[in-house]
Amino acid sequence: MATAAEQANPLSIARSGPLLFLLVAVLGCSAPRKESAVSFAIVHDQATVYIYRPSRFRPMSQCSVSVDGRWLHDLPMQSYARILVKPGEHTVLTRWSDGAVSQIDFLAEPGRNYFFKIGIDRARIDQAGITISREDESKGEQEVRSCDPAVRVRE
């Protein structure tokens, strides 16, 4: 039973318990998403390629990444792979566990960062609408920061 002082004080612990619980729950749910501590430092004699999967599209499907025919990473949802390449022409290919494939070719210049986003194009019927597209540097950096680094599974 509450004491006279607790009854007189509307903000007493006994009365504000449910309010505190609600406040903590709301503030906890509104916490901003953490950003990864990725560095976008320039490598002067090579190009840095970031391949990322920012969405929760196809959560049960595994996505593997290949650069120039070498399978390098499996990308879970909300993850990215960072790969150094020599200047010249390169091919980035993604393959999903159901066999769908997407590919993009690009010309790498030394000292540059390149960003490739794995996503979905609902207008496409082929390859289940899976796309890999090149993003500009500012948007790519922002989206990669919201992802976690992928674990390198192959050398």
N, C-alpha and C positions, 0 to 999 in steps of 0.2 A: 504494500500500500504506500502511496506517495506521501511524503511529509508535507507539512503546511508550506514550507519554503518552495518545494518542488511544484505544488499546486499553484502557487502565486506566480512562479516564473514559467512563462509559456515556452521558453527555450531550454528547459531542463532536459537532462540526458534521457530520462524516462519517457518524456513526451516527444522528443525529437529523434528517437531511434529510427523510426520508419522514414522520417524526412532525411536523415543522414544517409541511410541506405539508398534511397532514391537519388540523392545528390551524387553519391559516389558512383552509382551505376550509370547515370547520365554522363558524368564527366569522363568515366572510363570508356564509354562507347564513343565519345566524340574525340578521343585522342587522335592526333594526326598520324598517318601512316609513317613509319620510320623510313628514312632514306638511307640507302647503302652508302658506304664511304668510298665509293669508286673514284679513282683519279683519272682524269682524261688527259694526262700528260702526253705530250708529243714525243714520239720516237723519231729522230731526225732522218735516219737512213731507211726506215720502214714505214708502212702504213698500219694503223691499228683499226681492226674491224670489230664492231660490236654487233652481235646478233641477239635479238631479245624477243621474248614472248610475254608481253605485258598483260594480256587479258586472261580471263578464266575460260576462254573458248576451248572446247574439247578437253575437259579436265581429266578424263580417264585415259586419254590417248597420250602416248609417248612420242615426242618429237626429237629426232636425231638431226645433227647438223654436220654437213660436210663442206670443206673448203678445198677446192681443186682436187676433188676425188678422195680426200682423206677424211674419214669419219672421225670427228673430234669430240663432240659433246652430245649428251642427252639434255634437252631443255624442259624442265618441269614448268608449270605455270609460274608466272611472275619471276622469271629468271633471265639471265643473259650470259653470253659467252664472249670473251675477249680474245682475239687472235691477232698476232702480228704476221704481216705478209710483206714480201718484197715488192718493190714497184713493178707494175705491169698488169696484164689482164688476169682476172680471177673469176671463179665461179663459186657462188654460195648455193648450196642445195639443202633443202629440208625434206625429211621423210618421216611420215607418221606411221604409227604402229599398224594402221589399217592399209598401208601401202601407198597412200596419197603422197605426191611429190610436188614441190615447188622449187623453182630455180631462178637465179638472177645473176647476170654477168656484169662486171664493172672493171674500170681501169683505175688501179691504185697509184697514187702519187706519194712519194716519200714525205714524211712529216705531216700527214693528214689523218684525221679520224673519219671513219665511215660507219654509218648506223643503218642496220637492216632490221625491219620490224616484221615479225611473223604474225599474221592476222587472218581475217576472214573477209571475203567479198561475197556478200549474200546474192549478188546479181549473177555470179558465175555458177554454172552447174558442174563443170568439169572439176576434177580434183577436190570435190566437196567444198569448193569455195575457198580453199586455203591459198593465201598469198604470202609472198615475201616482197617487201617494198623498201626502197631506200628512203630514209628520212633525212631532213636537214639537221645540221649539227645541234642547234639549240633544242629542238623538239626531241631529238634522239637522246641528248644528255639528260634532259628532264625525265623522260620515260625510263631510261636505264637506271637512274637513281632510285626509282621506285621498285626496282627488281633486286633479286639476290644473285650473287655469282653462281653459275652452274658448276657442278663438279666435273672436272675433266675425266672422262671415262676411257679414253683411248689415247695412245701416243703415236 
